[in-house]
Amino acid sequence: MLHALAVQQVTLDVEQCINELILAHEGLKDSYKSLKDYDVQVVGVCPDSGEVIAMAKLLVYTRIRQQSASCGLPVSPSPVLQSTGFIFSWNIWSGDVRILQVLQLENYPERTRYSKFNIAAKEASELRAKFFIPQSISSFVQAFSNHTVFTGKSLKYLRHPFLPLVVLL
């Protein structure tokens, strides 16, 4: 019996998606100033429907306009660093993005140092564990990542940790 594997590449412009999510966020749409950093993690993929569930955690600068005491003109104080996020679905066949849940807008300590903003990794892992349904290895969707591309150095291939599978880049 011959087995065939069809590979198709689809892309999601994450920064455009984040911009649309910010505009839909009630707490951000009037106070958003700029995006400092973001982390997007895939929570799950349904191979039958083509739905990808993802979590995006954002670090944003916000501002709240206040009235000046002397002239009554609006004054914009120093921006505040805050974190928020979204759980959203993306249909790889239609390209539709839907917000499933908006995460709370919280102050983020300005003095907190971080080398990589990967705050979504832990929460996405907890979501995966909470809703995990065992699947056979043949229907399991694998995710590969070339994280080193952000350091200016790209990999030539991605190797699967336990299957005899290599993706050439």
N, C-alpha and C positions, 0 to 999 in steps of 0.2 A: 504494500500500500504506500502510495506517495503522499507525503505530508508537505503542505505549502505554508509559508508564512508571508503574510502581506504586511509591509511596514509603510506607514504613512506619517508624515510629519505635519503637525498642526502647531500653531503658535498663538499665544495670547500676549498682547501688548500689556504687560503688567502695570507699567506706569500710567498708561491711558486708562486702564481699568481702575487703578487707585484714584485717579483724578475724578472719574465718574462716581466712585463710591464716596469720596469726600464731599462732592456736591450734593449727594443724596443724604448725607449725615446731618440730622437736625442740629446737633451740638456744634458742628464745624462750619456749616455752609456760610455763616455770617462772620465767624471769627477766624477762619483759616488764613494763615499768612504764608507759610512755606512748609515743605516736606523736608525733614532732616534725614530720615532713614526709614527703611521698611524691611520686613521679613515676610516672605510668603512661603507657606508650607502646604503640600498636598496632604489632605486628610484621608481621602479615599477616592477610588475610581470605580465606576460601574461599567464593565466592558460591554454590557448589553445596551444600555441607554446612552452611553457616551458622556455621562455626567461626571464631572470632576468636582469634588468638594474640596475647597481650599480655605486656609485661614491666612489673613493678612494682618500683621501687627504693624502699626505706624508710629513713628515719632514725628510730631508736627509742632510747629510754632504757631501759637494762636495769639490773638490780641482782642481786647475788649475796649471799645471806644467809650470814653468818658467825657462828660461835659466839663469844660474848663470853668473854674470858680470865678475867674475875673471877667472873661469876655463871653462866655457861653458857647465858645467854639468847640467842636469835637477835638479831643486830644487822644493820641494813640500812645499808651504807655509801652514800656519794653515788652517784647513778646515773651510768652510763657511756653516752656517746653512741656508738651503733654503726650501721653500715649493713648492710643485707641486701636480699634481694629474691626475686622469684619470676618464673618464666615460667609462664603459665597459659593455658588455653584456656577460652573462653566460647562456648557454643552459643546463638546468638540465637533459635533456634526453641524450645528446651526450657528455656533459662535455666541449664543445668548449667555449673558451674565446676569444672575439674580442674587440679590442680597438675601441671605437666610437669617442672619443675626448681626446686629450692630453691637459691638463691645463698648463698654463704658469709656468715657473720656476721663482720664486721670492725670494728675500732675506727675511729671517724671522728674526725679531729682537732677537738676542741672549739673551738679558736681559729680554725678555718677560717671565713672570712666568705663568705656567699653571698647573692645577692639573690633568686635563684630556684633551688630544688633541682631541676635538670633533668638529673640524672646519667644517667637511663635513655635519654635521647635518642641519645647516641653509641652505646651498646651495642645499642640496638634497630636503629639504622641499620646497624651492622655485621652484625647477624643478618639483616636484610633483604637486604643485599648478598650474603651468603654463600649464601643459599638462593633467590636471585632466579631465577625462571623467566619469561622474556618472555611477555606475554599480549597479545592484541589489545586495542585501545582500547575495544571494545564490552564486553568482559568485565572490564575493569580496575575495581577498587573504589577510589573516591576518598574520602579522609578530609578533613573540614573541621573547623576548630576555632575557637572564639570565646574565645581566651585572655584577651582584655581583660575578660571577665566577672568575673575575679578582682580587677580593679582598681576595680570599682564602676561601670565604664562598659561598656555592651554595644553590639555592632554591630547595625546594622539589616539587614545582608545579608553574605553570604560570597561572594566572587567566585572562580571557578576560575582558576588562573594561565594556562591556555592554551586551554581549551575554552569555548565560548560558554554557560556555565552559571553561574547565580546562585541561591543559596539564600536566600530571605527568612526572616528570623527573627521 
